[in-house]
């Protein structure tokens, strides 16, 4: 069985012998769109994190039987086309729950405690030149007693809720699917969640329903002291609207790990009047070594299960 991994760099150099031993393996650090067909022309299994595989590509790969997405989101695969052609598509579920949830808590604490500002204050030499022991340039706040609103109460959302409760927060949520279950947390309308929450974190998939879910109107409903965190998918938060809200001090701050285009080439987010209001990272909230090792195990398991079923 021929296995091709199109963007092996996404595994961050971790051991992937459990995948390699399952067949004739070829790995590529990165793959451009025009290289996909040539590299996969004999492959029965293709592994991709973010490389797009559409209907046209599938039609050029007669041997392709299984696409393993090295992630949870499958926006880069034409799922309908795969189903029509009898190509199975398997993603990795649950591997990054704890890493993303911890990043979410870290983001909230960093913004509330103004960690980036005070770290720079120390390292820039401002503290060594100060006449006073303490510095209170930017007031800080604590998590305890805050209302934490979660948009999308899936596996990651529930883990964030659990951690938030440990820190003394009151948790509520909004269901982007419109389906409310018997949860221990109150389900609110989006408007009520936005207007009453101190911390709002997003953990839902990007769908036509959630595209631009948070834009000018929604940001205007939030408290001036509120923090917005998006560790889900770019496109859910309108970045131009967010930049304007931060510049106009409509909200206290925001943390983003995902963007409408990745890498993000040009954006008003790069030119904020007060850059300390934004905490940003290059889509790596999921990438603890523990999570990556679990991801590798999920990919190997998906290939094994497919092979056993095909015997």
Secondary structure by P-SEA (a helix, b strand, c coil): cbbbbccccccccccccccccccbbbbbccccccccccccccccbbbbccccccaaaaaacccccbbbcccccccccaaaaaaaacbbbbbbccccaaaaaaaaaaaaaaaaaaaaaaaaaaaacccccccccccccbbbbbcccbbbbbccccaaaaaaaaaaaaabbbbbbbbcccccccccbbbbcaaaaaacccbbbbbccccccccccccaaaaaaccccbbbbbccccccccaaaaaaaaaaccccccccccccccccccccccccccccccccccccccccaaaaaaaaaaaaaaaaaaaaaac
